[in-house]
Amino acid sequence: MATETDIFSELDQFDRKILAALAEDGRLSITDLAARVGLSKTPCQIRFKRLISEGYIEGFKAVLNPSKMQLDHIAFVEVKLSDTREHALKSFNEAIKKISEVEECHMIAGRFDYLLKIRTRDIGRYRRVLGERISTLPHVANTSTNVAMETIKEGWDKFGSSLS
């Protein structure tokens, strides 16, 4: 079984430090990033650009506060399809991407086919999204909803200490 060390073996300690620092604060200037990882500015910038070009860094975005936007209701929906042949999966995949309330969609190996994370303002809005949008998607046979009562941890630690 591959370990995190094996997965990132092509990255040296400076690359890993750059990724960890940017995962913590994507707004670091090259000067601040270089100081944090122990490189001078030019080598740090070269590594930074390489990490982007090689796909280790996919982009930068603002992390929004859902509570401030009144999007506190989180539901996890198990979706079972009536057909799991490739054309049906593609059809479902294309359609689910168009529903803005779906924050995450994962194909699952198990008793259902997809797990969705849906974020809405309240249970009423969730019910409308489920009934009018998700249940009518191609090949949806049935759904089962689990409502989050409290969020303890959200987001990815971006490798945590495994990169440093």
C-alpha positions as CSV (number, residue, x, y, z in Angstrom):
1,M,0.0,0.0,0.0
2,A,1.4,3.4,-1.0
3,T,2.0,5.9,1.8
4,E,1.8,9.7,1.5
5,T,5.6,9.7,1.4
6,D,5.5,7.4,-1.7
7,I,2.8,9.5,-3.4
8,F,4.9,12.7,-3.1
9,S,8.3,11.1,-3.5
10,E,8.9,13.1,-6.7
11,L,8.6,16.3,-4.7
12,D,11.6,17.4,-2.6
13,Q,11.3,19.0,0.8
14,F,11.1,22.5,-0.7
15,D,8.3,21.6,-3.0
16,R,6.4,20.0,-0.1
17,K,6.9,23.1,2.0
18,I,5.7,25.4,-0.7
19,L,2.5,23.3,-1.2
20,A,1.9,23.1,2.6
21,A,2.4,26.9,3.0
22,L,0.1,27.7,0.1
23,A,-2.6,25.3,1.3
24,E,-2.5,27.2,4.6
25,D,-2.5,30.7,3.0
26,G,-2.9,30.9,-0.8
27,R,-2.4,34.7,-0.7
28,L,1.3,34.6,0.3
29,S,3.5,36.7,-1.9
30,I,6.5,35.0,-3.5
31,T,8.7,36.9,-1.1
32,D,6.8,35.7,1.9
33,L,6.5,32.2,0.5
34,A,10.3,32.1,-0.1
35,A,11.0,33.2,3.4
36,R,8.6,30.7,4.9
37,V,10.2,27.7,3.0
38,G,13.8,28.8,3.3
39,L,14.6,29.7,-0.3
40,S,15.5,32.9,-2.1
41,K,12.8,34.6,-4.2
42,T,13.9,33.4,-7.7
43,P,14.2,29.7,-7.0
44,C,11.0,29.8,-5.0
45,Q,9.2,31.4,-7.9
46,I,10.6,28.9,-10.4
47,R,9.4,26.0,-8.2
48,F,6.0,27.7,-7.7
49,K,5.5,28.0,-11.5
50,R,6.6,24.4,-12.0
51,L,4.2,23.1,-9.4
52,I,1.4,25.0,-11.2
53,S,2.4,23.7,-14.7
54,E,2.7,20.1,-13.4
55,G,-0.8,20.3,-11.9
56,Y,0.1,20.1,-8.2
57,I,-1.5,23.5,-7.8
58,E,-4.8,23.7,-9.7
59,G,-5.8,27.3,-8.8
60,F,-6.5,29.8,-6.1
61,K,-9.9,30.8,-4.7
62,A,-11.5,32.5,-1.8
63,V,-12.9,30.3,1.0
64,L,-16.3,31.6,1.6
65,N,-18.2,31.5,5.0
66,P,-21.5,29.6,4.3
67,S,-23.0,30.8,7.6
68,K,-22.6,34.5,6.5
69,M,-24.4,33.6,3.3
70,Q,-27.2,31.9,5.2
71,L,-26.3,28.5,3.8
72,D,-26.2,26.5,7.1
73,H,-28.4,23.5,6.1
74,I,-26.2,20.6,4.9
75,A,-27.7,17.3,3.7
76,F,-25.9,14.3,2.5
77,V,-27.9,12.4,-0.1
78,E,-27.3,8.8,-1.1
79,V,-28.4,8.3,-4.7
80,K,-29.2,5.0,-6.3
81,L,-29.4,4.8,-10.1
82,S,-31.7,2.6,-12.1
83,D,-29.0,2.0,-14.7
84,T,-25.2,2.1,-14.1
85,R,-24.0,1.5,-17.6
86,E,-21.5,4.1,-18.8
87,H,-24.0,6.2,-20.8
88,A,-26.2,6.4,-17.7
89,L,-23.3,7.4,-15.5
90,K,-22.2,10.1,-18.0
91,S,-25.7,11.4,-18.3
92,F,-26.1,11.7,-14.5
93,N,-22.6,13.2,-14.1
94,E,-23.3,16.0,-16.6
95,A,-26.7,16.8,-15.1
96,I,-25.5,16.9,-11.4
97,K,-22.8,19.5,-12.2
98,K,-25.6,21.9,-13.2
99,I,-27.2,22.0,-9.7
100,S,-25.5,24.8,-7.8
101,E,-26.6,23.6,-4.4
102,V,-24.6,20.4,-4.9
103,E,-21.3,21.2,-3.2
104,E,-19.8,17.7,-3.7
105,C,-20.7,14.6,-5.7
106,H,-18.8,11.3,-5.3
107,M,-19.3,8.0,-7.1
108,I,-19.4,5.4,-4.4
109,A,-18.6,1.7,-4.4
110,G,-21.3,0.3,-2.1
111,R,-25.0,0.0,-1.6
112,F,-25.8,3.2,-3.4
113,D,-24.1,4.9,-6.5
114,Y,-23.5,8.5,-5.5
115,L,-23.1,10.5,-2.4
116,L,-24.0,14.2,-2.6
117,K,-23.3,17.0,-0.2
118,I,-26.0,19.7,-0.6
119,R,-25.9,23.1,1.0
120,T,-29.1,25.2,1.2
121,R,-30.6,28.0,3.3
122,D,-33.1,25.7,5.1
123,I,-34.9,22.4,5.0
124,G,-37.7,23.9,2.8
125,R,-35.2,24.9,0.1
126,Y,-33.5,21.5,0.4
127,R,-36.8,19.7,-0.1
128,R,-37.4,21.7,-3.3
129,V,-33.9,21.0,-4.6
130,L,-34.4,17.3,-3.9
131,G,-37.9,17.0,-5.3
132,E,-37.6,19.3,-8.3
133,R,-34.0,18.9,-9.3
134,I,-32.2,15.8,-7.9
135,S,-35.0,13.3,-8.1
136,T,-35.7,14.2,-11.7
137,L,-32.1,13.7,-12.8
138,P,-31.4,11.0,-15.4
139,H,-31.6,7.4,-14.1
140,V,-32.3,8.3,-10.4
141,A,-34.2,5.4,-8.9
142,N,-34.2,6.5,-5.3
143,T,-32.5,8.8,-2.7
144,S,-31.9,8.7,1.0
145,T,-31.1,11.9,3.0
146,N,-29.0,12.4,6.0
147,V,-29.1,15.9,7.5
148,A,-26.0,17.2,9.3
149,M,-26.8,18.5,12.8
150,E,-23.4,20.2,13.3
151,T,-20.2,20.6,11.3
152,I,-17.2,19.6,13.4
153,K,-14.6,19.7,10.6
154,E,-14.9,20.8,7.1
155,G,-12.4,21.2,4.3
156,W,-9.2,19.4,3.5
157,D,-6.1,19.9,5.6
158,K,-4.2,20.0,2.3
159,F,-1.8,17.2,3.4
160,G,-1.3,18.6,6.9
161,S,2.2,17.7,8.1
162,S,2.7,15.0,5.5
163,L,4.2,17.5,3.1
164,S,6.6,19.2,5.4
